[in-house]
Amino acid sequence: MEQTELLIKAIIDGLKEKKGKNISIVNLTQIPEAICQYMVICEGNTPTQVSALNDSVWDFVVKEIKEKPISTDGAQRAEWIGIDYGTVLVHIFLPERRKFYNLETLWADSTITNIENSD
């Protein structure tokens, strides 16, 4: 498995650990002007859960592939946290923020894979 696939797996594992909802993987590899290869988008019900999802992603990625993000933004308000791993950007939203920004439609030429919620 290549490094980016391992990274995405660790991110998904971290999101599932804290019950992240509506997880989507946006494949941007066929779009030359894209700022990354993949985006992983999910949501948490409250700012507390959004923060927990962020922490869980960090922990899982460090533990599983020993990589830290280039940067993280939005953790103070925890309505939308962005985590930049270079090839993969992670977006963790409150539901109303995700609906408002609707990132999936910005990249209409991409391939989107939805991960089933684990309840």
C-alpha positions in Angstrom: 0.0 0.0 0.0 1.4 3.4 -0.9 2.0 6.1 1.7 -1.0 8.3 0.7 -3.3 5.2 1.0 -1.9 4.4 4.4 -2.5 8.1 5.4 -6.1 8.0 4.3 -6.7 4.7 6.1 -5.2 6.2 9.4 -7.4 9.3 9.0 -10.5 7.2 8.4 -9.7 5.0 11.4 -9.3 8.1 13.6 -12.6 9.5 12.4 -14.4 6.3 13.0 -12.9 5.9 16.4 -14.8 9.1 17.6 -17.9 8.4 15.6 -17.4 10.8 12.8 -20.4 11.0 10.5 -20.9 11.2 6.7 -17.2 10.6 5.9 -16.3 11.3 2.2 -13.1 10.8 0.4 -12.7 13.2 -2.6 -10.2 11.9 -5.1 -8.6 14.9 -6.9 -5.8 13.0 -8.6 -7.3 13.6 -12.1 -7.6 17.3 -11.6 -4.3 19.0 -12.4 -5.1 22.3 -10.7 -6.2 20.7 -7.4 -4.3 21.7 -4.3 -4.0 18.2 -3.0 -4.5 14.6 -4.1 -7.4 13.8 -1.8 -9.7 15.5 0.7 -11.3 13.6 3.5 -14.5 15.4 4.8 -16.6 14.5 7.8 -18.7 16.0 10.5 -19.2 15.9 14.2 -22.4 16.9 16.0 -20.9 19.4 18.4 -17.7 21.5 18.7 -16.6 19.1 21.4 -16.9 16.1 19.0 -15.3 18.1 16.2 -12.3 18.7 18.5 -12.2 15.0 19.5 -12.2 14.0 15.9 -9.3 16.3 15.2 -7.4 14.8 18.1 -8.2 11.3 17.1 -7.0 11.8 13.5 -3.7 13.3 14.9 -3.2 10.3 17.2 -4.0 7.6 14.7 -1.8 9.1 11.9 1.1 9.6 14.3 0.7 6.0 15.7 0.0 4.2 12.4 2.4 6.0 10.0 4.4 8.4 12.2 3.5 11.5 10.3 2.4 14.9 11.7 0.3 17.5 9.8 1.9 20.4 8.0 -0.7 22.6 9.7 -4.0 22.6 11.4 -6.5 25.5 11.5 -9.9 26.1 13.2 -9.3 24.2 16.4 -10.1 27.2 18.6 -13.8 27.4 17.5 -14.1 23.8 16.4 -16.8 24.5 13.8 -14.5 23.6 10.9 -11.1 22.2 11.5 -8.7 21.8 8.5 -5.8 19.5 8.8 -3.1 19.6 6.0 -1.0 16.5 5.4 0.2 17.8 2.0 -1.2 15.1 -0.3 -4.4 14.9 1.9 -6.5 17.7 3.4 -8.9 16.7 6.2 -12.0 18.9 6.8 -14.0 18.2 10.0 -17.2 20.3 10.1 -20.3 20.9 12.2 -23.2 19.8 10.0 -24.4 23.4 9.3 -20.9 24.5 8.3 -20.5 21.6 6.0 -23.8 22.2 4.3 -23.0 25.9 3.9 -19.5 25.4 2.3 -20.5 22.2 0.4 -16.9 21.4 -0.6 -17.8 18.3 -2.5 -19.6 20.3 -5.1 -16.6 22.6 -5.6 -14.8 19.7 -7.1 -17.5 18.4 -9.4 -15.0 16.6 -11.6 -13.7 14.5 -8.7 -14.6 11.0 -7.7 -16.3 10.9 -4.3 -16.3 7.8 -2.1 -18.7 7.8 0.9 -17.9 5.8 3.9 -20.9 4.2 5.7 -21.6 5.5 9.1 -20.8 3.1 11.9 -23.5 3.3 14.6 
